[in-house]
Amino acid sequence: MKNWIIFLLTVIAVFLLALLANSIIDRKAEARFAYQPQVEIEGIEPRDSVWGLNYPRQYQSYRKTADTTFRGLYSTSGFADVLDDQPELVILWAGYAFSKDYNQPRGHSHAITDIVSTARVGSPWKEGEGPMPSTCWTCKSTDVPRLMDEIGVTEFYSEKFSDFGSEIINPIGCADCHDPKTMNLTITRPALVEAFEAMGKNVDDASHQEMRSLVCAQCHVEYYFDKNLPGKEGAAYLKFPWEDGLTVEAMEEYYDNVDFADWVHPLSKTKMLKAQHPDYEIFSMGVHAKRGVSCADCHMPYKTEGGQKFTDHHIGSPLANVESSCFVCHRESKDDLITDVYERQRKIKEGTGYLQKQIAKAHIEAKKAWDLGATEEQMADILLNIRHAQWRWDFSVASHGAAFHAPLETSRIVSSGTGKIQEARIKLARVLADLGHNEPVELPDLNNKEVLQEYIGLDMPAEVENKKRFLEEVVPRWLKEGREREAANLPVTSVRNN
Amino acid sequence: MKNWIIFLLTVIAVFLLALLANSIIDRKAEARFAYQPQVEIEGIEPRDSVWGLNYPRQYQSYRKTADTTFRGLYSTSGFADVLDDQPELVILWAGYAFSKDYNQPRGHSHAITDIVSTARVGSPWKEGEGPMPSTCWTCKSTDVPRLMDEIGVTEFYSEKFSDFGSEIINPIGCADCHDPKTMNLTITRPALVEAFEAMGKNVDDASHQEMRSLVCAQCHVEYYFDKNLPGKEGAAYLKFPWEDGLTVEAMEEYYDNVDFADWVHPLSKTKMLKAQHPDYEIFSMGVHAKRGVSCADCHMPYKTEGGQKFTDHHIGSPLANVESSCFVCHRESKDDLITDVYERQRKIKEGTGYLQKQIAKAHIEAKKAWDLGATEEQMADILLNIRHAQWRWDFSVASHGAAFHAPLETSRIVSSGTGKIQEARIKLARVLADLGHNEPVELPDLNNKEVLQEYIGLDMPAEVENKKRFLEEVVPRWLKEGREREAANLPVTSVRNN
């Protein structure tokens, strides 16, 4: 009888333990919560807040891209105004909007705020006004795929920036990278698809791991606006110059072959190239890419919260989150890893810092040569050297992560740019001597942004004043009209019966 | 009864199995053979063959340093004559012995053969003749510590190269790095000990892992001959310029401060620095050093033979032996790893290849300026730029492994050298224009070694003829006298009673 009681008690105890263990290890309830859509997303939904109803963890972590507290190596002094920190850039970009205003980048959430705030896009009072084409919006908003779908791609590229002020009000978000039905990663920007086609590839063949970089490569690449595309005249058609390869030399050759210039430099009269942000291209030449690492592996590492593993959508510097990013593969101390990155950045910065000063001098020396009566023939080689040198310099610095993503490739590019500008300046010295000026050319104060902006003919006080009024009057109107349009047109989200 | 038989048979079978297993797994017999000295080594024994009686595996693997079959990236075409491959180096080293002859390095076994064969040391017929001091022998032979012990360190540095021809006959070997009593790694060259002292450190404090690099750092470093050391006048005293640090800038500053020059360039009149082979310094700035890897970890990886683990003394390129070297830490394919190394080498070579051509031009342009009557004052800055540019270039290339050991540091140095030579050549263009020569300076054929050697005033046919006679007549005599001296003086090795 006694044994029988012990047996029964044991059975009960084991049963209760199993219940407890199951409640501890079972994540099904969490999974149901996490992956069960609450709302049905119709069409191209530009509002993250709607997606967030279904994917609260991803949405909440993505909202943290508004966070600007992380400061890297060159932000420790708190500066955000790059032109103030490195005034000689005003000379390099004379005649181009970057000479007016160039700030350190901020998170995706700020995309709309930052583009309307920069002096680069001007202060257009009315639709159809202003210096920039509508193409400038392409990488800034989830309203872009919606608008492209509604009006057509070429049509999207064919207006003014000011034409879409009230159409584009949601910053970069869910709809830029995700298919709303399957949540698969998807390419929403035609330029990347077309660039793959031009290389004889199909972006649809990309693996999931490749897509974890390619969704970023929709925007984080070198690109240009082709204004002479047959059949698409009148559009500033967004293109990647990838046909001959992704190296700095291959793209330079591409641009040279199609005789493309972003602008003509007003001092040196050089047909200039502006490198955008060839992040994907440079990353693909580094050791992390070679080892199969994707952008998301470091910039969006996996995270666990409440028993749920998900991708951290707080996209930003992996250095702000070494434990989740680097530590997955690297076993060194956090301080060691960060020091390694900063050391690479410092070594590259030494080279680019020197090079950009030489390029500034070359532009001013070339101006002097023109002023003294230099001929086109005398200057042709010199201008080609300046074009190539600044292209290489810009390629190295415009991709903010270059010094880490592919340090040696970046340093190689800087060395080659230094060689090119050397050749320009040696030839300039000879041309100047020929024209009777055999001494160093007098330079404006290369350490003063305001002095240099005046030197290149900018009226910055007027620009700033216009921008102030633009931000007070135009932008709030754009936003109000946009919200009203959304309220009237966008589908009401239907709550699913779960 | 039946069970009893089965039991007995099992006992016997198990006993036999145990015997077999023991004979398979027991390594005691091997260990006794491997680590039991066969002979007692007396004093400083320069002959590897004697050490080899005690340590046959290490000795036999070390003898493989004679093997020259491995070909790296830039040896695939089979060239050994670097000047023939890159003739502009003749200009860079004009007035210095390297302009006569510079071959790709070979293994340790060839140290004596190669130094007496190179045109750099001349062809001295008698003791006391020839261009080189005895200090040139310092890194070539196990006879060096023996001789330093016998006659004194300063005395060793105070003769001519030709004075020790019959004293130094054994190439780099066991006695250079090992204590014969304990077989511990040991420093036999005073320059490293003194360099540590000058930095306020004690090389005796080094850990075993550090010693696995420091024994190499006895020779694989930047060094110079100090001919004005107080109290040691008359000696070409071997020193490492490490007092201010191990970076290229720190050593440059050291040399500038003590106003040192290896030679004065006959074309440009620049007070030149010859970088030797700052392998240890550059290695210490790379990621492998940072992660605690030593030279021996890759160049002398552990190996197992006949059940014995030992250090492979076949010192050479780790690429010849990726399985034992890289694979210890890296899990990539052999081809991937080798491609990674070659890619680094190619990227650095692009920069150094360009830079050395610019330096060659600068020397020739400076000569032209002098010829046209340039003043010391006009040339001072230019010559300092040339000095610094070539020092940086040489620092990057003279350390053969630099492109792999610390690729980004090396590329940084190349960029800075490119900047320095740019400044020299821009100023040269102005000085030349001042002197009435405002056009590119005419250059000899920079692609032809013979043309350039003649251009700088070398009589290479005579050098080659002298060298031939020297190798036929003098060197065999040195060797014969050396062998006789050894037979007469070196202790007979006493066989131990084991």
Interface residues (C-beta under 8 A of the other chain):
Chain A: V287 K290 R291 E332 D336 D340 R344 K347 I348 E350 G351 Y354 L355 Q358 P407 L408 E409 S411 R412 V414 S415 S416 T418 G419 I421 Q422 R425 I426 A429 R430 A433 D434 N438 E439 P440
Chain B: V287 K290 R291 E332 D336 D340 R344 K347 I348 E350 G351 Y354 L355 Q358 P407 L408 E409 S411 R412 V414 S415 S416 T418 G419 I421 Q422 R425 I426 A429 R430 A433 D434 N438 E439 P440
